[in-house]
Amino acid sequence: MRIAPSRAAVGACALLALAGCGPNAASPRARAPSGIDAAAPRALLGEWHRALVGGQKDRYLACFVGSQDELVLVLAMFEAVQAGYAFHDAVVQTYGPEAWQLFESGEGARVDLFPRDAAWPRRITVVRAGQAAFGYLPRGRVPLHLAESGGAWRLHAASLVPPGYEARQVADYLFRYAAALRKLIPEIGQRRLSAEKATEADYFRDLAPAERPKAAAAVEALLAQ
């Protein structure tokens, strides 16, 4: 979710911490060793992406291991991504593709869609070290952590937690964000809310004003990949 200019500085700090600005000579993706078989962890990343984009919750959840709080965050991310897709589809179905472009170009709150492109996982740089691996997202320096156990690879849910946040805290923000988007969808479908007006939505209006920028930054850090 991209955020209004008044929140942009806060959002940028969290996003840069997670996503960085691309590889440099010292980064792990620039120093990825050659000759190490990364096919298995790469296959897991492809499965994770297909399940998330396809709305296949059980397949998506099966890609992860972690603590209870971390797995709640995994579920919250799934709900937020699906809500974003549903919101986008409602705008396009009701008002047409040009309305989505209007929504995206507005000055208020906007929605970042997690990449749907089937080729997107191939842009992830995978570095394997024995039974562990790291997946560097196209915009990221902080990697996804993967591990192999009993012949199966899984994603560590802890690697989804943005720096400076707790898993349950981010999960709460994501659930609130998803719920706010879903509340707007019927209004769009019945033409009671235009795409332009939707940019005025405050997805975290039930939070204390001081906490809203942090919530927006956490959501953006996870979804703007």
Secondary structure, DSSP 8 states (H G I E B T S, - for coil): ----HHHHHHHHHHHHHHH-SS--TTSTTTT--SS---HHHHHHHHHHHHHHHTT-HHHHHTTEE--HHHHHHHHHHHHHHHHHHHHHHHHHHHH-HHHHHHHHHSSS---------TTGGGGSEEEEETTEEEEE-TT-SS-EEEEEETTEEEEEGGGGS-TT--HHHHHHHHHHHHHHHHHHHHHHHTTSS-HHHHTT--TTTTS-TTTHHHHHHHHHHHH--
